[in-house]
C-alpha cells in the first residue's frame, strides 16, 4: 500500500527496545528516466572487512542493492581466510549453525549500515549451503545426507534475508522497475543446475 517511487523511513519496536531508523525505497511505476543499482557478492568474512558495504551505505543515490549470492560462507575458522574468525568456529551444517553464522554476519556494522539504508533483492549461490553445492550434493557428487543440510540452509536464508512473503521455496523472480528495466533474479544453483564435475576431475 505504499506509494510507488517513494523514500520511506521505518523502525521496529519490541517492548521497550527500539531499532535504529531504517530507510528504503519503493520501486517506481510508469516512465522511469534512470535507475542506479549496486551489485555485491562473495562476502567472505574470514578474508577481511566489508568496506564496500560501508561505502554503499553512505550513498543516497542508489535505488536498490542486488546481492548475487555467497552472502555468508560455511567454512570453519582458518580453512579459507584467516583475517576474522567464524562463529561457530566449525563448519556449519545444522539449522542452529546456519542461524548462528547469519547472526555473526549481521553483527558487522558495515553490513548493518547497508541494510539500514537501502532495499535489497537477493539470490543465493553455493556458500549459503556448501562449497560447489547443487540440489543433490556438493562437488558434483550425490550425497543422500545433503538434503537435510540443504533444507536447514534454505530455511535460515529465508529467515534472515529480506524477501517478499508468498515466495514459498523459490528465489527466482522478476522485479519491474517502471518502463525502464526488468530485473531477472535467477536460481542457477539448485533449481537450475545439474551435477557439475568434481573439483578433482581433469
C-alpha positions in Angstrom: 0.0 0.0 0.0 3.0 2.4 -0.1 3.3 5.0 -2.9 5.5 3.8 -5.8 8.8 5.6 -6.2 9.0 6.9 -2.7 11.6 7.0 0.0 10.4 5.6 3.4 11.7 5.5 6.9 10.8 2.9 9.4 11.8 1.2 12.7 10.8 -1.7 14.8 9.8 -1.8 18.5 9.6 -4.8 20.9 8.7 -3.9 24.4 11.0 -1.1 25.5 13.5 -1.7 22.7 13.6 0.3 19.5 15.6 -0.4 16.4 17.7 2.2 14.6 15.7 4.1 11.9 15.9 2.3 8.5 15.4 3.8 5.1 14.1 2.2 1.9 12.6 2.9 -1.5 9.6 1.6 -3.3 10.1 0.8 -7.0 8.6 3.3 -9.4 5.8 2.8 -11.9 5.4 4.3 -15.4 8.1 6.3 -17.1 11.4 6.0 -15.3 14.4 8.1 -16.6 17.2 6.2 -14.7 18.0 3.6 -12.1 21.1 3.1 -10.1 21.8 -0.3 -8.5 24.7 -1.6 -6.5 25.7 -5.3 -7.1 27.6 -7.3 -4.4 28.5 -10.9 -3.8 31.0 -13.3 -2.3 31.3 -11.9 1.3 34.0 -14.0 2.9 34.2 -12.6 6.4 37.4 -14.5 7.0 39.2 -12.7 4.2 38.7 -9.2 5.5 36.3 -6.4 6.3 33.2 -5.1 4.5 34.4 -1.7 3.4 32.3 -1.8 0.2 29.2 -2.3 2.3 30.2 0.8 4.2 30.6 2.8 1.0 27.3 1.6 -0.3 25.6 2.7 2.9 27.0 6.2 2.6 25.4 6.7 -0.8 21.9 8.3 -1.0 21.6 7.9 -4.8 21.1 4.2 -5.0 17.7 2.6 -5.8 18.5 -1.0 -4.9 21.2 -3.3 -3.8 21.4 -6.6 -5.7 23.1 -9.4 -3.7 24.1 -12.1 -6.1 24.9 -14.8 -3.6 27.5 -16.0 -1.2 26.1 -13.7 1.5 27.7 -16.0 4.1 30.4 -18.7 3.9 30.1 -22.0 5.6 33.7 -22.8 6.3 35.3 -23.3 9.7 37.8 -20.8 11.1 41.2 -20.9 9.4 40.3 -23.1 6.4 39.5 -20.3 3.9 40.9 -16.9 5.0 42.2 -16.0 8.5 41.5 -12.3 9.0 38.4 -12.8 11.1 37.3 -16.0 13.0 33.9 -17.6 12.3 31.1 -18.1 14.8 30.6 -21.0 15.2 34.3 -21.9 14.6 33.3 -25.2 13.0 31.9 -25.8 9.5 28.1 -25.1 9.6 25.8 -28.0 8.9 22.7 -27.7 11.1 19.9 -25.1 11.3 21.4 -23.8 14.6 24.8 -23.5 12.9 23.4 -21.5 9.9 21.4 -19.2 12.1 24.4 -18.5 14.2 26.6 -17.7 11.2 23.9 -15.3 9.8 23.8 -13.7 13.3 27.5 -13.2 13.2 27.4 -11.5 9.8 24.6 -9.2 10.9 26.7 -8.0 13.8 29.0 -6.4 11.3 28.4 -2.6 11.4 29.1 -2.1 7.7 26.6 -4.8 6.7 24.1 -3.3 9.1 24.5 0.1 7.6 23.9 -1.2 4.1 20.7 -2.9 5.1 19.6 0.1 7.1 20.0 2.5 4.1 18.8 0.5 1.0 16.4 -2.1 -0.1 18.0 -5.4 -1.2 17.0 -8.0 -3.6 19.0 -11.2 -3.1 19.6 -14.6 -4.5 21.8 -17.4 -3.2 24.8 -19.1 -4.7 26.7 -22.1 -3.2 28.2 -20.9 0.1 24.9 -20.3 1.6 24.7 -24.1 1.6 28.1 -25.7 1.0 31.0 -25.3 -1.5 30.0 -26.2 -5.1 26.6 -27.4 -3.9 23.7 -28.4 -6.1 20.4 -29.9 -5.3 21.8 -33.4 -4.7 25.1 -32.8 -3.0 28.4 -31.0 -3.3 31.3 -31.1 -5.8 29.3 -33.0 -8.3 28.8 -36.0 -6.1 25.4 -37.0 -5.0 25.1 -37.3 -1.2 21.9 -38.7 0.4 22.8 -36.8 3.6 22.9 -33.4 1.9 19.1 -33.0 1.7 18.8 -32.3 5.5 21.7 -29.8 5.4 20.3 -28.0 2.3 16.9 -27.7 4.0 18.5 -26.2 7.1 20.5 -23.7 4.9 17.4 -22.8 2.9 15.3 -22.2 6.0 18.0 -20.0 7.6 18.3 -18.0 4.4 14.6 -17.2 4.3 14.6 -16.4 8.0 17.5 -13.9 7.7 17.2 -12.4 4.2 14.8 -9.7 3.0 12.3 -11.5 0.8 8.7 -11.0 -0.1 6.0 -13.0 1.6 4.5 -15.7 -0.6 7.7 -16.6 -2.4 7.5 -20.1 -1.0 10.6 -22.1 -1.5 11.8 -20.3 -4.7 14.0 -17.3 -5.2 13.8 -16.8 -8.9 11.6 -13.9 -9.8 11.2 -10.7 -11.9 11.4 -7.2 -10.5 9.9 -4.5 -12.7 11.4 -1.0 -12.5 8.8 1.0 -14.3 9.2 1.0 -18.0 13.0 1.1 -17.8 14.1 -2.4 -16.6 13.0 -5.9 -15.8 15.5 -7.3 -13.3 15.6 -11.1 -13.6 16.7 -12.9 -10.5 17.7 -16.5 -11.2 18.3 -19.7 -9.3 21.3 -21.2 -11.1 22.4 -23.2 -8.1 19.6 -25.6 -7.2 16.5 -25.5 -9.4 18.6 -24.7 -12.4 21.8 -26.8 -12.1 22.6 -30.4 -12.8 25.6 -32.2 -11.3 28.9 -30.5 -12.1 32.2 -32.2 -12.4 34.0 -32.7 -9.1 37.0 -30.4 -8.3 39.4 -33.3 -8.8 38.1 -34.2 -12.3 40.7 -33.4 -15.0 
